[in-house]
């Protein structure tokens, strides 16, 4: 079941396209990573989905609903942390959440305590919000977003500005919310950070969608290997398996093999192949780091 589906979604500010014909689908249970540099269009896209901004053209479907009236009802099932919520500096975490519980008509008086436990803020006591660390403020903002039991949660750069401990805590919280049955759309400008939690990705740049892929596809794209050019692929394959114990390889052309085992040992592979009469005319390490891959994807795009 698709939770969110956009078709050719567009938003311009003057002559500048902030979101330019973006079509993505978020399925139930996804942690969907929206990747892009600052100014790429991530926040505008999320504002369009949550109706904080009106689209110039294109279609949004939420929980299968597309008409204006039904979209309004569907958005009641969304929680979002896009901009800093209006939290009161002189109130405690409990008091801030109690305010929103009453405002939203949530009858369950235990809900505030439940949410504080979820975001690990039960021990803040009488500490006022204005004295919270950035990580604590981020988590309280998230607590407001999940107070109404959303089915779909939208988070814009949730780890931005956090220290390493805060990043780990937020990452663990995202995973925990997913396990509780919440579908998530999470944006970041750091692919390697989202790669630790997301199962699907969309890379957006200058408002345009450049690439959509799953976690497995991303790992395959960035897989480290040795590209070996030989004169006899069949014989080289036998040597790889019998003399080197390498089973994870594939033939990519008439004279080239990609070897995913023993990638740290090209000299030994070359020696063994030569020893068995296979002429090696080239051996090269291939495969990108996550950040190299991301940079390569956006590298050809105009600024």
N, C-alpha and C positions, 0 to 999 in steps of 0.2 A: 504493500500500500504506500502510495506517495503521500508524504506529509506536506512537502512544498514542491511545486513545479512552476518554474517561470518560463515564458516563451517570448523571446525577442524583447526583453524588458529594456526600456530606454529612459534615460533622464539626462537632460542637458541643463547647464547653467550658462546662459548666454550662448556663445558659440562652442563652448567646451562640453563634449560629451562626458558626463561623469559615469554613466552606465550605458553601454553601447551594445544593444542586441544580445543581452546575456540570457542564455537558456540553461538552467540546471534543474536537476531532480534530486530531492532528498527523500530517501525511503525511511519508513518506520524502523527505528532501531539504529539508524546511522549516527556516527559522530562525523559530521561532514566538515572538512577543513577548507575554508576559503582563504587562499594565499594571495598576498599582494603587498607591494611596497606601500608606504604611506602615500595617500593620494591616488591609489590605484582604482578606487571605486568601491571598496569593501563596505565602508560605513554607509555610503549612499544606498548600496544594494540592500543592506539590512533595514535601513530606514524606509525604503519602498515596501519591503515585505511587511513591516509592522505598521504601515500607514502614517509614519511620521513625516513622510514626503510623498507627494503624488507623482506617479509615473506619467511621462509624456506619451508613451505608447507601450504596447506589449501586454501580456497577460500574466496574472498571478493566480495560482490555484493553491488553496490551503485545505488540507484534509478532503480534497476533491471538490471543494466549493470555489466558484468563480464569480457569482453574481455579487454586486456590491453589498446587499443586505446580508447574504450568507457569509461573505468574507468578514464582515464586521463581527458576526457571531463566532466564526472560526478563530478570529484573532483573540477572543477571550480565552482560548486554550493555549496561548503563547505566553511565555515569560521572556523577558529580554533585559540584557545589560548592554545597552548601546551608549548611552550617555549617563553621567553620574546621576543617580536618583536623588530626589530631594530629601536628603536625610538631615536631621536636626542635630547640629553640633553639640548642643547642651543636653541632649537626651542620651540615655544608654542604648545599647543594642536592643535589649528587651523592649524598652519604651518606644523606640523607633518602629520596631516590628508590630508592636501592639497597636500603634497608631494606624498602620497600614491594614492590619487585620480588621479593625473596626471600620475603617474607610471602605474596604472592599466587601463588607458584610459577611465575613467568614465567621460562622457561628462557633466553630470548634476552638475553645479557649486554650486547648493544649497545643494548637498548631504552632504558636510562636516558639515554644520550648522545643518542639520537634525540629523546626527549621534551624534553630540555634545549634542543636546537636549535629545536624547534617553538615553545617559549615564550620563546626568546631569553634563556636564562640560562646559556649556555656559558662566559661570561667571569667568573663569580662566584668561581671558584677556591676558596680556602680561607676565604672569607667565611662566617661563621656565620649561620644563619637569623635569629637574634635581632637581627642588625644589618642585616637587609634593610629596604628601604623598603616602604611599604604595597603599591605596585604590584608589586614583586618577590615579596612574600608571596602576593599574589593569583595571580600567574602560576605560582608553585610549587604552590599548591593546585590549580590547573588541571592542572598536570603530573601530579599524583597521580591526578586524575580520568581522564586519558586514557592512563595507563600501560598499562592492559589492553586497548587497542584497542577502546573502546566504539563501538557503532553509534548510540547515542543519548546526548546529553550534556545535563544539566540544570544551569543556572547561575542562582543566586539573587543578583540585584543585583551583577553582576560589576564594575561601574564605581563602586560606592558608595565614597565617600571618596577616590577617585583624583584627582590633579591633571590638568589638560588633556592633558599628554603621556601620562600613564598611561591616560586614557580612550581616546585615539587608538590606543595600542598594543593595548589590550584589544579595541577594535572591529575592528582589522585582524586580530587573532588569531581572533576569532569568524568572520570572513569566510573566513580561511584554512582553518579546521577544516571549515567547510561545503564548501569546494571539495574537501577531502580525502574527502568522502562521509559526514561525520557529520551526523546530524539533531540540531537543537538546540532546546531550550525555554529561553528566557532571560527572566528577570523584571526589571522596572525600575519606578520611580515616575515616570520621565521619558519621555514618549512621543516627544519629538523626538530623544532619543538612540537609542531602539530603531528609530525610523523610518529610520535610516541603515543598518541591517543586516537587519531582519526583512522577511519577505515575507507574513506573516500575523500578526494580532493578536487578542487577547481582552482586553477591559477588565473588570476585576473590582473590585467596590466593596461593602464591608460583607458580604463572603463570596459575593456574587451576581454572576453573569455578566451584564453589561449590554449588551455589544456584541461581536460577532465580525465581522471584516472582513479583506479582503486589502489588500496594499500599494496596489494600483491603486484600490481602493474608498476607502481613506483619503485618497489624493491627490485623488480626485474630490470627496470631502466637504469638503476644505479648499481647493479650487481658488478662486483669486481671480478675480472677475468684476465687471462692471458690469451691474446690473439696470436696464433702460431701459424705461419705460412710454411708449408712443406711441399715436397715433390710427390709424396704418396700418402694421401689421407687415410686410406684403408690400413696401410702398414703402421702409420703413426698411431692410429686408434688402438691397434693391438698392443703396441709398446706402452702406451699410456696406461692401459688396463693391467697388463701382465708385469711390466717392469717397474711401474710407478704407483700402481694401485689407485689410479685416478678413474673414477666412474662418472663424475659429474662434468661432462663435456658435450659439445655438439658441433656438427659440421655446418658452417655458415656459407661456404662456397666450395668450388671444386678443389681449391688448394688451401683452405683456411679452416682451422679448428678454434673454437673458443673453449678454454679449459678453466673450470671454476674451482678445481682442487689444486692444491700446491701453488697458489698464485704468488706466494712469497719466495718461490724457489725456481725462477726461470733458468738459472744456470744449470741446475741438476736436470731439468727437463730437456734442455738443449743437448747436454752431454749424453743422456741416455738415448735420445732419439738418434743422434749422430752415431753412437756406438752400435746401434742396431741397423745402420745403413740408411736412415732417413735423413735426407738433406733438408736442413732448416734454413730458410732464406730470410726469415724475420720472426721476431717474438716481441710483442709489445703489451704493456699493461693497459687495459681499457676499463672503463667504468667511471662514473662520476660520484663524488660525494653528493649528499642531498642538496647542499647549497650550490655546488658547482652545476648540478642539474637544473636547479631553479634559475640560476644566473644565465645558463645557456638558453633556457626556454624564453626568457624575457629579453635576452641580449640583442636580438635582431629587431626589437620593437623600437619605433621612434619615440623620443622623449616628448 
